[in-house]
């Protein structure tokens, strides 16, 4: 006999939190701590919704709604105060439930649903991580259409191995865009000191996150903020400006952190000062961003222009003029960000892979030397058992 419990809503303070309890002894534990409203004894049948309180001894912890999700599976909907959630979790543990993470618990629950193929199983887990509604839709669409449907067509159809491999190439390419929508996009603001990177971050984030001043080098460490751009959630990172040389120990450390942030970027906004001459490009920065998606932002368009954009290297030639101070050109910037990232008009029904397991199997499939080997890999893609 066993029971497992986990909080399956996000961390932090919210109006409602959901605690799921699952296992052979889940009903026994829930009955022990739950007191229904009214005199009639509750019926813990699948589909029932029960209103009452969670209590420890004679002390009420919270009023709750319990959903009977299925045999041995209950969802306790309580108030989202973290202290209340912690008290209920501790009470469940003291009554014999093993506490798990949301992913661990849902893996156990979904593995009991024998009708799910592996992609459907992974989709349910990945929905917990999706940053936007669009990201959730992409994942859900892979279950009965998308990747699952395409894999079934490979098994049942007459496509040649070379045609399947070409198909996979497109799926892997589309997956890079889909992952930005599902899991979020990291955009790093880089460039020389005092080009307006902090002002731009503050404008996009809608609140004061970075210190802004007219003194070059004000930002000495990286600052981040979250915002929404089109269909994806974005983490904006404002880095310290990079100089060719510096003898300041703290400045060197700040610049090393800037380099580290550049390495994790999905997109680099190279912010240059449009009111200054064209000697603003740091060789070290150019080396670090050479393989990245780059959008060059010519800031301070409210001042007389002195920068010659025609002298920019080819990989920096995609430019947009803005004034972060006045907010002009921002709509053009946001649109270009989406274009560079490939999310403009991205079809949410596009077949994509969204887990490392799927990606690795598709890459193996690209290297398959026979149709028989390909069939084996495709079957594993659809129906491989996942560990609980």
C-alpha positions as CSV (number, residue, x, y, z in Angstrom):
1,X,0.0,0.0,0.0
2,X,1.4,3.4,-1.0
3,X,0.5,7.0,-1.5
4,X,2.3,9.9,-3.1
5,X,1.6,13.7,-2.9
6,X,2.9,16.7,-4.7
7,X,2.0,20.4,-5.3
8,X,1.2,20.7,-9.0
9,X,0.8,24.4,-9.2
10,X,3.6,26.9,-9.6
11,X,5.7,28.2,-6.7
12,X,4.9,31.4,-5.0
13,X,1.7,33.0,-3.6
14,X,-1.4,32.4,-5.7
15,X,-5.2,32.4,-5.2
16,X,-5.4,28.6,-5.4
17,X,-2.9,25.8,-5.1
18,X,-3.5,22.2,-6.2
19,X,-2.1,19.2,-4.2
20,X,-2.5,15.9,-5.9
21,X,-2.6,12.6,-4.0
22,X,-2.2,9.3,-5.8
23,X,-1.8,5.7,-4.8
24,X,-3.4,2.6,-3.3
25,X,-3.8,4.2,0.1
26,X,-4.6,7.7,-1.2
27,X,-8.3,7.5,-0.4
28,X,-7.6,6.3,3.2
29,X,-5.3,9.2,3.8
30,X,-7.6,11.8,2.3
31,X,-10.6,10.5,4.3
32,X,-8.6,10.7,7.5
33,X,-7.8,14.4,7.1
34,X,-10.9,15.7,5.3
35,X,-14.1,16.7,7.0
36,X,-17.0,17.3,4.5
37,X,-19.5,20.1,4.9
38,X,-22.9,18.7,5.8
39,X,-24.0,15.6,7.7
40,X,-23.9,13.0,4.9
41,X,-20.7,11.0,4.6
42,X,-18.8,11.8,1.4
43,X,-18.7,9.5,-1.5
44,X,-15.2,9.3,-3.0
45,X,-16.3,8.2,-6.5
46,X,-14.6,9.2,-9.7
47,X,-15.9,12.6,-10.9
48,X,-17.2,13.7,-7.6
49,X,-16.5,17.2,-6.2
50,X,-16.3,17.5,-2.4
51,X,-16.4,20.6,-0.3
52,X,-15.1,20.6,3.2
53,X,-12.0,21.3,5.4
54,X,-8.6,19.8,6.0
55,X,-8.0,19.4,9.7
56,X,-5.3,18.2,12.0
57,X,-6.8,16.9,15.2
58,X,-9.4,19.6,16.1
59,X,-7.6,22.4,14.3
60,X,-8.8,23.4,10.8
61,X,-6.0,24.2,8.3
62,X,-8.1,25.3,5.4
63,X,-11.4,25.0,3.5
64,X,-10.8,23.0,0.4
65,X,-12.5,21.5,-2.7
66,X,-11.4,18.0,-3.5
67,X,-11.8,16.5,-7.0
68,X,-12.0,12.8,-7.2
69,X,-10.0,12.3,-10.4
70,X,-10.1,8.5,-10.6
71,X,-9.4,5.4,-8.5
72,X,-6.8,6.4,-5.9
73,X,-6.3,9.9,-7.4
74,X,-7.4,13.1,-5.7
75,X,-6.8,16.8,-6.3
76,X,-7.0,19.0,-3.2
77,X,-7.7,22.6,-4.2
78,X,-6.7,24.8,-1.3
79,X,-5.8,28.5,-0.8
80,X,-2.5,29.4,-2.4
81,X,-0.8,30.8,0.8
82,X,2.6,28.8,0.9
83,X,2.1,28.3,4.7
84,X,-1.2,26.6,4.2
85,X,0.2,24.4,1.4
86,X,3.2,23.5,3.5
87,X,0.9,22.5,6.4
88,X,-1.3,20.3,4.2
89,X,1.8,18.6,2.7
90,X,3.2,18.0,6.1
91,X,-0.1,16.5,7.3
92,X,-0.2,14.2,4.3
93,X,3.3,13.1,5.0
94,X,2.6,12.4,8.6
95,X,-0.3,10.2,7.5
96,X,1.9,8.0,5.2
97,X,2.1,9.9,1.9
98,X,5.5,10.1,0.2
99,X,6.2,13.7,-1.0
100,X,7.4,14.1,-4.6
101,X,8.0,16.8,-7.1
102,X,5.1,17.5,-9.5
103,X,7.0,15.8,-12.3
104,X,7.7,12.7,-10.3
105,X,4.1,12.4,-9.2
106,X,2.6,13.0,-12.7
107,X,5.0,10.5,-14.1
108,X,3.5,7.9,-11.8
109,X,0.0,8.9,-12.6
110,X,0.4,9.0,-16.3
111,X,2.3,5.7,-16.4
112,X,-0.8,4.1,-15.0
113,X,-2.8,5.3,-18.0
114,X,-2.0,2.5,-20.3
115,X,-3.7,4.1,-23.3
116,X,-1.1,6.9,-23.6
117,X,1.7,6.6,-26.1
118,X,5.0,7.9,-25.0
119,X,4.7,11.2,-26.8
120,X,1.3,11.8,-25.1
121,X,2.9,10.9,-21.8
122,X,5.7,13.4,-22.3
123,X,3.3,16.0,-23.5
124,X,1.4,15.9,-20.2
125,X,4.6,16.4,-18.3
126,X,5.9,19.2,-20.5
127,X,2.7,21.2,-20.1
128,X,3.9,21.9,-16.6
129,X,7.0,23.7,-18.0
130,X,5.4,25.6,-20.9
131,X,5.8,29.3,-20.5
132,X,2.8,30.5,-22.6
133,X,-0.6,29.3,-23.8
134,X,0.9,29.0,-27.3
135,X,3.7,26.8,-26.0
136,X,1.1,24.5,-24.3
137,X,-0.8,24.3,-27.6
138,X,2.3,23.2,-29.5
139,X,2.9,20.4,-27.0
140,X,-0.7,19.3,-26.9
141,X,-0.9,19.3,-30.7
142,X,2.0,16.7,-30.9
143,X,-0.2,14.0,-29.2
144,X,-2.8,13.2,-31.9
145,X,-1.3,15.2,-34.7
146,X,2.1,16.7,-35.0
147,X,5.0,14.4,-34.2
148,X,2.9,11.4,-33.1
149,X,0.9,11.4,-36.3
150,X,4.0,11.9,-38.5
151,X,5.7,9.0,-36.8
152,X,2.7,6.8,-37.3
153,X,2.7,7.8,-41.0
154,X,6.3,6.8,-41.3
155,X,5.4,3.3,-39.9
156,X,2.3,2.8,-42.0
157,X,3.2,4.7,-45.2
158,X,5.4,4.0,-48.2
159,X,7.9,6.9,-47.7
160,X,11.5,5.9,-48.5
161,X,14.2,6.2,-45.9
162,X,15.6,9.2,-47.6
163,X,12.2,10.9,-47.6
164,X,11.9,10.2,-43.9
165,X,15.3,11.7,-43.2
166,X,14.4,14.8,-45.1
167,X,11.2,15.1,-43.1
168,X,13.2,14.8,-39.9
169,X,15.6,17.6,-40.9
170,X,12.6,20.0,-41.2
171,X,11.2,18.8,-37.9
172,X,14.5,19.4,-36.1
173,X,14.7,22.8,-37.6
174,X,11.2,23.7,-36.6
175,X,11.8,22.4,-33.1
176,X,14.4,25.1,-32.5
177,X,11.7,27.7,-33.0
178,X,9.1,25.7,-31.1
179,X,11.3,25.4,-28.0
180,X,11.5,29.2,-27.7
181,X,7.8,29.4,-27.6
182,X,7.4,26.4,-25.2
183,X,10.2,27.0,-22.8
184,X,11.0,30.7,-23.3
185,X,13.6,32.8,-25.0
186,X,16.8,34.3,-23.4
187,X,17.7,37.7,-25.0
188,X,21.0,39.3,-24.0
189,X,21.6,43.0,-24.4
190,X,25.2,43.5,-25.2
191,X,27.4,46.3,-26.5
192,X,29.7,49.1,-25.4
193,X,29.1,51.0,-22.1
194,X,26.5,53.8,-22.1
195,X,24.7,52.8,-25.3
196,X,21.3,52.6,-23.5
197,X,21.1,48.9,-22.7
198,X,19.7,49.5,-19.2
199,X,17.2,52.0,-20.5
200,X,16.0,49.6,-23.1
201,X,15.6,46.8,-20.6
202,X,13.6,49.0,-18.3
203,X,11.3,50.1,-21.1
204,X,10.7,46.5,-22.3
205,X,10.2,45.2,-18.8
206,X,7.8,48.1,-18.0
207,X,9.5,48.9,-14.7
208,X,12.8,50.1,-13.2
209,X,15.1,47.0,-13.1
210,X,18.5,48.5,-13.9
211,X,20.2,51.6,-12.7
212,X,20.3,54.2,-15.5
213,X,22.7,57.1,-15.6
214,X,24.7,59.2,-18.0
215,X,28.0,57.8,-16.6
216,X,29.6,55.1,-18.8
217,X,29.8,51.7,-17.2
218,X,26.9,52.1,-14.7
219,X,25.9,48.5,-15.0
220,X,28.6,46.4,-13.3
221,X,26.7,43.1,-13.1
222,X,24.0,41.4,-15.1
223,X,20.3,42.3,-14.5
224,X,17.4,40.3,-15.7
225,X,13.7,40.9,-16.3
226,X,10.8,38.9,-17.7
227,X,8.5,40.2,-20.4
228,X,6.2,38.9,-23.1
229,X,7.1,39.4,-26.8
230,X,4.5,38.0,-29.2
231,X,4.0,34.2,-28.6
232,X,6.9,33.7,-26.2
233,X,8.0,34.5,-22.7
234,X,11.4,36.3,-22.7
235,X,14.1,36.7,-20.1
236,X,15.9,39.9,-20.9
237,X,19.5,40.1,-19.5
238,X,21.3,43.4,-19.4
239,X,25.0,42.9,-19.3
240,X,27.9,45.1,-18.3
241,X,29.4,46.9,-21.3
242,X,32.6,45.1,-22.7
243,X,35.7,47.1,-23.2
244,X,38.8,46.1,-25.1
245,X,41.0,46.3,-22.0
246,X,40.5,47.1,-18.3
247,X,42.8,46.8,-15.3
248,X,39.9,47.1,-12.8
249,X,39.5,43.7,-11.0
250,X,35.7,44.2,-10.4
251,X,35.3,45.4,-14.0
252,X,37.1,42.3,-15.3
253,X,34.7,40.0,-13.2
254,X,31.7,41.9,-14.5
255,X,32.8,41.5,-18.1
256,X,33.5,37.8,-17.6
257,X,29.9,37.4,-16.4
258,X,28.8,39.3,-19.5
259,X,30.6,36.8,-21.6
260,X,28.9,33.9,-19.8
261,X,25.5,35.5,-20.4
262,X,26.3,35.8,-24.1
263,X,27.0,32.1,-24.3
264,X,23.5,31.2,-23.0
265,X,21.7,33.7,-25.3
266,X,19.1,32.6,-27.8
267,X,19.2,36.1,-29.3
268,X,21.7,38.9,-28.8
269,X,20.6,42.5,-29.1
270,X,23.8,44.4,-29.9
271,X,23.0,47.9,-28.7
272,X,25.0,50.6,-30.3
273,X,24.9,54.4,-29.9
274,X,23.6,55.9,-33.2
275,X,24.7,59.4,-32.0
276,X,28.4,58.3,-31.9
277,X,31.0,57.4,-34.5
278,X,31.3,53.8,-35.8
279,X,34.3,52.8,-33.5
280,X,32.0,50.9,-31.1
281,X,32.6,47.2,-32.0
282,X,34.7,45.2,-29.5
283,X,36.6,42.3,-31.2
284,X,36.0,40.0,-28.2
285,X,32.2,40.6,-28.3
286,X,32.1,39.9,-32.0
287,X,33.9,36.6,-31.5
288,X,31.5,35.5,-28.8
289,X,28.3,36.3,-30.7
290,X,29.6,35.1,-34.2
291,X,27.4,32.0,-34.1
292,X,24.4,33.6,-32.4
293,X,21.2,35.1,-33.8
294,X,21.9,38.8,-33.7
295,X,19.8,42.0,-34.1
296,X,21.7,45.2,-34.1
297,X,19.9,48.0,-32.2
298,X,20.9,51.5,-33.1
299,X,19.8,53.4,-30.0
300,X,19.4,57.2,-29.3
301,X,17.7,58.0,-32.6
302,X,16.4,61.1,-30.9
303,X,19.9,62.6,-31.2
304,X,21.7,63.6,-34.5
305,X,22.9,60.4,-36.2
306,X,26.7,59.9,-36.6
307,X,26.9,56.1,-36.8
308,X,27.5,54.6,-40.3
309,X,25.5,51.4,-40.3
310,X,26.8,50.6,-43.8
311,X,30.2,49.7,-42.3
312,X,28.8,46.9,-40.1
313,X,29.9,43.3,-40.8
314,X,27.4,41.2,-42.7
315,X,26.2,39.3,-39.6
316,X,25.4,42.6,-37.9
317,X,23.7,44.2,-40.9
318,X,20.1,43.4,-39.6
319,X,19.5,46.7,-37.8
320,X,16.6,48.6,-36.2
321,X,16.7,52.2,-35.1
322,X,15.1,53.1,-31.7
323,X,15.1,55.6,-28.9
324,X,14.8,53.7,-25.7
325,X,14.5,57.0,-23.8
326,X,11.5,58.1,-25.8
327,X,10.1,54.6,-26.7
328,X,10.2,55.3,-30.4
329,X,10.9,52.4,-32.8
330,X,10.0,49.8,-30.1
331,X,7.2,48.2,-32.1
332,X,9.6,47.7,-35.0
333,X,12.1,46.2,-32.6
334,X,9.6,43.8,-31.2
335,X,8.5,42.7,-34.6
336,X,12.1,42.1,-35.8
337,X,12.9,40.1,-32.7
338,X,10.0,37.7,-33.6
339,X,11.2,37.6,-37.2
340,X,14.8,36.8,-36.3
341,X,13.6,34.1,-33.8
342,X,11.3,32.6,-36.5
343,X,8.1,32.8,-34.4
344,X,6.1,35.1,-36.7
345,X,3.1,33.1,-38.0
346,X,4.6,29.9,-36.6
347,X,2.0,27.2,-37.1
348,X,1.2,25.7,-33.6
349,X,0.3,22.4,-35.3
350,X,3.8,22.0,-36.8
351,X,5.4,18.6,-36.0
352,X,8.2,19.2,-33.6
353,X,10.1,17.4,-30.9
354,X,10.0,18.9,-27.4
355,X,12.1,16.5,-25.2
356,X,15.7,15.5,-25.4
357,X,14.6,11.8,-25.8
358,X,12.7,12.7,-28.9
359,X,15.5,14.8,-30.3
360,X,18.1,12.1,-29.8
361,X,15.9,9.4,-31.4
362,X,15.2,11.6,-34.4
363,X,18.9,12.2,-34.9
364,X,19.5,8.4,-34.6
365,X,16.8,8.0,-37.3
366,X,18.6,10.4,-39.6
367,X,21.6,8.0,-39.4
368,X,19.6,4.8,-39.9
369,X,21.1,2.5,-42.5
370,X,18.0,0.4,-43.3
371,X,14.2,0.7,-43.2
372,X,14.2,-2.1,-40.6
373,X,16.4,-0.1,-38.3
374,X,14.3,3.0,-38.9
375,X,11.1,1.1,-38.0
376,X,12.7,0.0,-34.7
377,X,13.6,3.6,-33.8
378,X,10.2,5.0,-34.8
379,X,8.5,2.4,-32.6
380,X,10.7,3.4,-29.7
381,X,9.8,7.0,-30.3
382,X,6.1,6.2,-30.0
383,X,6.0,3.5,-27.4
384,X,9.2,3.3,-25.3
385,X,8.5,2.8,-21.6
386,X,9.5,5.7,-19.4
387,X,10.9,5.1,-15.9
388,X,8.7,6.2,-13.0
